[in-house]
Amino acid sequence: MTVRTEIEDGVALVTLDRPERHNAVDLATAAELADTWRAFRFDDTVRAAVLTGAGGRAFCTGIDRSVDVPQPSSPYSLDDPLLRIGPKANDLWKPVIAAVEGMACGGAFYLLGEAEFLVAAENATFFDPHTTYGMVSAYESLYMAQRMPYGEAARLALMGTAERLGALRAYQIGLVSELTAPGAAAEVARHRAAVLAAQPTEAVQGTVRALWAAKEAARAQALAHAPQLIALGSLPPDRQAALFAARKRQGEGHGDEPGEGHGDQDGGRGHGQDGGRSGHPLVR
């Protein structure tokens, strides 16, 4: 099992448990997440949930790049295993709080975009590597554009691996609602979730549904365009692979990159402030 679930006093703690892969999502993990959210719909002992990642170095780094997902030839169709990993995609309207430690990047935004709010440790960073590797950031940009001011969402999506959004800045722009000391995000999120779980669940779920109704029309229209944008704007897979390989070689020379296959991320512990020097990203 790559998704752990603990339930206590009405709060479910859902943990992505692939720390050796920076909690990247493979097909089994995607299926487990969908099953977990759908099971919560029928479990009256669960009235709120916290989603986090194991290990402290990463919340989630998107799709595991070792996963082979065959794609249809039509630019109007896209087989994306991440589309069903979030709670709202599985028709769960019990509130979910995301607790972020370390990196959250790329496909992690499918999960963050469907949480009610985010609690993040001071060491959290957010970035989207797609454009760096010749890929269109379509779904990720959509989710973040609904959580952040447009200019901030555009900067996050377009700067790729050159820049990371630090926890403090994420808090200042409203992406994160509360900051904690490193290692404390999940516990603080559980305390907030306990407050939600103690309130009448019908009223809480109805409020969540009302909040999401305000966003869903624009979201549905944007999602409909995503497959074509990805098909038309992304480089061929062989060119994407070449960019990943080149970046991996660059990272090996500086000792701060875990290498290809650990999800969408580019980088490990190297969160320095030196911008473009030696390939290190700027954290702002």
Buried (B, 14 or more C-beta within 10 A) or exposed (E): EBBBBEBEEBBBBBBBBBBEBBBBBBEBBBBBBBEBBBBBBEEEEBBBBBBBBBBBBBBBBBBBBEBEEEEEEEEEEBEBBBBBBBBBBBEBBBBBBBBBBBBBBBBBBBBBBBBBBBBBBBBBBBBBBBBBBBBBBBBBBBBBBEBBEEEBBBBBBBBBBBBBBBBBBBBEBEBBBBBBEEEBBBBBBBEBBBEBBBBEBEEBBEBBEEEBEEEEEEBEEBBEEBBBBBBEBBBEEEEBBBBBEEBBEEBEEBEBBBBBBBBBBBBBEBBBEEEEEEBBBBBB
